[in-house]
Protein backbone atom coordinates (compact mmCIF):
# COMPACT_ATOMS: atom_id res chain seq x y z
CA UNK A 1 0.00 0.00 0.00
CA UNK A 2 1.12 3.54 -0.71
CA UNK A 3 0.40 6.90 0.88
CA UNK A 4 -1.01 9.68 -1.27
CA UNK A 5 -1.41 13.34 -0.47
CA UNK A 6 -4.32 14.78 -2.44
CA UNK A 7 -4.43 18.57 -2.74
CA UNK A 8 -7.87 19.61 -3.94
CA UNK A 9 -10.07 22.60 -4.67
CA UNK A 10 -13.21 22.64 -2.52
CA UNK A 11 -15.14 24.28 -5.38
CA UNK A 12 -13.67 21.86 -7.94
CA UNK A 13 -12.19 24.73 -9.96
CA UNK A 14 -8.98 22.87 -10.68
CA UNK A 15 -7.86 19.27 -10.93
CA UNK A 16 -6.46 17.80 -7.71
CA UNK A 17 -2.72 17.30 -7.37
CA UNK A 18 -1.66 13.87 -6.15
CA UNK A 19 1.70 13.18 -4.52
CA UNK A 20 2.78 9.64 -3.72
CA UNK A 21 4.84 9.35 -0.53
CA UNK A 22 6.24 5.90 0.17
CA UNK A 23 7.35 6.50 3.77
CA UNK A 24 4.38 6.74 6.18
CA UNK A 25 6.16 9.01 8.66
CA UNK A 26 7.21 11.36 5.87
CA UNK A 27 3.65 11.36 4.52
CA UNK A 28 2.30 12.47 7.91
CA UNK A 29 4.96 15.18 8.22
CA UNK A 30 4.10 16.50 4.76
CA UNK A 31 0.37 16.39 5.55
CA UNK A 32 0.82 18.41 8.73
CA UNK A 33 3.02 20.94 6.90
CA UNK A 34 0.44 21.28 4.10
CA UNK A 35 -2.41 21.66 6.62
CA UNK A 36 -0.51 24.50 8.35
CA UNK A 37 0.03 26.23 5.01
CA UNK A 38 -3.64 25.85 4.02
CA UNK A 39 -5.06 26.73 7.46
CA UNK A 40 -6.49 30.08 6.35
CA UNK A 41 -7.50 28.98 2.86
CA UNK A 42 -11.22 28.12 2.64
CA UNK A 43 -10.95 27.12 -1.04
CA UNK A 44 -8.31 24.38 -0.84
CA UNK A 45 -7.75 21.26 1.21
CA UNK A 46 -5.43 18.31 1.57
CA UNK A 47 -6.00 14.71 2.67
CA UNK A 48 -3.72 11.76 3.23
CA UNK A 49 -5.10 8.54 1.76
CA UNK A 50 -3.77 5.01 1.45
CA UNK A 51 -4.30 2.87 -1.63
CA UNK A 52 -2.62 0.17 -3.66
CA UNK A 53 -1.86 2.60 -6.48
CA UNK A 54 -3.14 5.87 -7.94
CA UNK A 55 -5.71 4.15 -10.15
CA UNK A 56 -7.18 2.46 -7.07
CA UNK A 57 -7.14 5.79 -5.23
CA UNK A 58 -9.05 7.50 -8.05
CA UNK A 59 -11.63 4.70 -8.05
CA UNK A 60 -12.17 4.44 -4.28
CA UNK A 61 -12.07 8.21 -3.61
CA UNK A 62 -13.54 9.47 -6.86
CA UNK A 63 -15.29 12.40 -5.16
CA UNK A 64 -11.91 14.19 -4.97
CA UNK A 65 -11.50 13.81 -8.73
CA UNK A 66 -15.07 14.50 -9.90
CA UNK A 67 -16.51 17.79 -11.05
CA UNK A 68 -19.50 19.33 -9.28
CA UNK A 69 -21.71 18.24 -12.19
CA UNK A 70 -20.51 14.64 -11.90
CA UNK A 71 -21.13 14.61 -8.16
CA UNK A 72 -24.69 15.91 -8.66
CA UNK A 73 -25.34 13.21 -11.29
CA UNK A 74 -24.00 10.52 -8.95
CA UNK A 75 -26.19 11.76 -6.07
CA UNK A 76 -29.29 11.79 -8.29
CA UNK A 77 -28.70 8.14 -9.08
C-alpha positions as a Markdown table, in Angstrom:
| # | Residue | x | y | z |
|---|---|---|---|---|
| 1 | Unk | 0.0 | 0.0 | 0.0 |
| 2 | Unk | 1.1 | 3.5 | -0.7 |
| 3 | Unk | 0.4 | 6.9 | 0.9 |
| 4 | Unk | -1.0 | 9.7 | -1.3 |
| 5 | Unk | -1.4 | 13.3 | -0.5 |
| 6 | Unk | -4.3 | 14.8 | -2.4 |
| 7 | Unk | -4.4 | 18.6 | -2.7 |
| 8 | Unk | -7.9 | 19.6 | -3.9 |
| 9 | Unk | -10.1 | 22.6 | -4.7 |
| 10 | Unk | -13.2 | 22.6 | -2.5 |
| 11 | Unk | -15.1 | 24.3 | -5.4 |
| 12 | Unk | -13.7 | 21.9 | -7.9 |
| 13 | Unk | -12.2 | 24.7 | -10.0 |
| 14 | Unk | -9.0 | 22.9 | -10.7 |
| 15 | Unk | -7.9 | 19.3 | -10.9 |
| 16 | Unk | -6.5 | 17.8 | -7.7 |
| 17 | Unk | -2.7 | 17.3 | -7.4 |
| 18 | Unk | -1.7 | 13.9 | -6.2 |
| 19 | Unk | 1.7 | 13.2 | -4.5 |
| 20 | Unk | 2.8 | 9.6 | -3.7 |
| 21 | Unk | 4.8 | 9.3 | -0.5 |
| 22 | Unk | 6.2 | 5.9 | 0.2 |
| 23 | Unk | 7.3 | 6.5 | 3.8 |
| 24 | Unk | 4.4 | 6.7 | 6.2 |
| 25 | Unk | 6.2 | 9.0 | 8.7 |
| 26 | Unk | 7.2 | 11.4 | 5.9 |
| 27 | Unk | 3.6 | 11.4 | 4.5 |
| 28 | Unk | 2.3 | 12.5 | 7.9 |
| 29 | Unk | 5.0 | 15.2 | 8.2 |
| 30 | Unk | 4.1 | 16.5 | 4.8 |
| 31 | Unk | 0.4 | 16.4 | 5.5 |
| 32 | Unk | 0.8 | 18.4 | 8.7 |
| 33 | Unk | 3.0 | 20.9 | 6.9 |
| 34 | Unk | 0.4 | 21.3 | 4.1 |
| 35 | Unk | -2.4 | 21.7 | 6.6 |
| 36 | Unk | -0.5 | 24.5 | 8.3 |
| 37 | Unk | 0.0 | 26.2 | 5.0 |
| 38 | Unk | -3.6 | 25.8 | 4.0 |
| 39 | Unk | -5.1 | 26.7 | 7.5 |
| 40 | Unk | -6.5 | 30.1 | 6.3 |
| 41 | Unk | -7.5 | 29.0 | 2.9 |
| 42 | Unk | -11.2 | 28.1 | 2.6 |
| 43 | Unk | -10.9 | 27.1 | -1.0 |
| 44 | Unk | -8.3 | 24.4 | -0.8 |
| 45 | Unk | -7.7 | 21.3 | 1.2 |
| 46 | Unk | -5.4 | 18.3 | 1.6 |
| 47 | Unk | -6.0 | 14.7 | 2.7 |
| 48 | Unk | -3.7 | 11.8 | 3.2 |
| 49 | Unk | -5.1 | 8.5 | 1.8 |
| 50 | Unk | -3.8 | 5.0 | 1.5 |
| 51 | Unk | -4.3 | 2.9 | -1.6 |
| 52 | Unk | -2.6 | 0.2 | -3.7 |
| 53 | Unk | -1.9 | 2.6 | -6.5 |
| 54 | Unk | -3.1 | 5.9 | -7.9 |
| 55 | Unk | -5.7 | 4.2 | -10.2 |
| 56 | Unk | -7.2 | 2.5 | -7.1 |
| 57 | Unk | -7.1 | 5.8 | -5.2 |
| 58 | Unk | -9.0 | 7.5 | -8.0 |
| 59 | Unk | -11.6 | 4.7 | -8.0 |
| 60 | Unk | -12.2 | 4.4 | -4.3 |
| 61 | Unk | -12.1 | 8.2 | -3.6 |
| 62 | Unk | -13.5 | 9.5 | -6.9 |
| 63 | Unk | -15.3 | 12.4 | -5.2 |
| 64 | Unk | -11.9 | 14.2 | -5.0 |
| 65 | Unk | -11.5 | 13.8 | -8.7 |
| 66 | Unk | -15.1 | 14.5 | -9.9 |
| 67 | Unk | -16.5 | 17.8 | -11.1 |
| 68 | Unk | -19.5 | 19.3 | -9.3 |
| 69 | Unk | -21.7 | 18.2 | -12.2 |
| 70 | Unk | -20.5 | 14.6 | -11.9 |
| 71 | Unk | -21.1 | 14.6 | -8.2 |
| 72 | Unk | -24.7 | 15.9 | -8.7 |
| 73 | Unk | -25.3 | 13.2 | -11.3 |
| 74 | Unk | -24.0 | 10.5 | -8.9 |
| 75 | Unk | -26.2 | 11.8 | -6.1 |
| 76 | Unk | -29.3 | 11.8 | -8.3 |
| 77 | Unk | -28.7 | 8.1 | -9.1 |
